[in-house]
Amino acid sequence: MAKKKSFPLRIDPALYEIIERWAQEEFRSVNAHIEFLLREAARQAGRLKKEKKKEND
Protein backbone atom coordinates (compact mmCIF):
# COMPACT_ATOMS: atom_id res chain seq x y z
CA MET A 1 0.00 0.00 0.00
CA ALA A 2 1.34 3.41 -0.93
CA LYS A 3 1.98 5.90 1.83
CA LYS A 4 -0.88 8.37 2.14
CA LYS A 5 -0.32 12.09 1.85
CA SER A 6 -1.40 14.09 4.88
CA PHE A 7 -2.32 17.77 4.79
CA PRO A 8 -4.39 20.23 6.82
CA LEU A 9 -7.99 20.68 5.67
CA ARG A 10 -10.07 23.72 6.51
CA ILE A 11 -13.76 22.91 6.33
CA ASP A 12 -16.93 24.69 7.33
CA PRO A 13 -18.03 23.42 10.76
CA ALA A 14 -21.60 22.74 9.60
CA LEU A 15 -20.34 20.68 6.66
CA TYR A 16 -17.98 18.80 8.99
CA GLU A 17 -20.92 17.86 11.23
CA ILE A 18 -22.83 16.53 8.22
CA ILE A 19 -19.86 14.46 7.09
CA GLU A 20 -19.23 13.26 10.63
CA ARG A 21 -22.81 11.94 11.00
CA TRP A 22 -22.71 10.45 7.50
CA ALA A 23 -19.41 8.69 8.26
CA GLN A 24 -20.86 7.21 11.44
CA GLU A 25 -23.83 5.85 9.46
CA GLU A 26 -21.40 4.20 7.02
CA PHE A 27 -19.15 2.88 9.84
CA ARG A 28 -16.16 4.93 8.63
CA SER A 29 -13.93 7.51 10.23
CA VAL A 30 -14.43 11.08 9.03
CA ASN A 31 -11.06 10.92 7.27
CA ALA A 32 -11.92 7.65 5.51
CA HIS A 33 -15.31 8.99 4.49
CA ILE A 34 -13.85 12.19 3.03
CA GLU A 35 -11.38 10.07 1.04
CA PHE A 36 -14.25 7.82 -0.11
CA LEU A 37 -16.31 10.82 -1.25
CA LEU A 38 -13.38 12.36 -3.11
CA ARG A 39 -12.55 9.05 -4.79
CA GLU A 40 -16.17 8.59 -5.88
CA ALA A 41 -16.32 12.15 -7.26
CA ALA A 42 -13.06 11.60 -9.19
CA ARG A 43 -14.35 8.27 -10.53
CA GLN A 44 -17.67 9.76 -11.64
CA ALA A 45 -15.83 12.62 -13.36
CA GLY A 46 -13.71 10.11 -15.26
CA ARG A 47 -10.50 11.29 -13.64
CA LEU A 48 -9.67 8.13 -11.72
CA LYS A 49 -8.10 5.18 -13.48
CA LYS A 50 -9.85 1.90 -12.86
CA GLU A 51 -8.23 -0.01 -10.05
CA LYS A 52 -7.06 -3.52 -10.87
CA LYS A 53 -8.92 -6.27 -9.04
CA LYS A 54 -6.86 -8.49 -6.80
CA GLU A 55 -6.78 -12.14 -7.80
CA ASN A 56 -8.29 -13.21 -4.47
CA ASP A 57 -11.33 -10.88 -4.77
Secondary structure as GFF3:
##gff-version 3
##sequence-region A 1 57
A	DSSP	alpha_helix	13	25	.	.	.	ID=ss1
A	DSSP	alpha_helix	30	44	.	.	.	ID=ss2
###
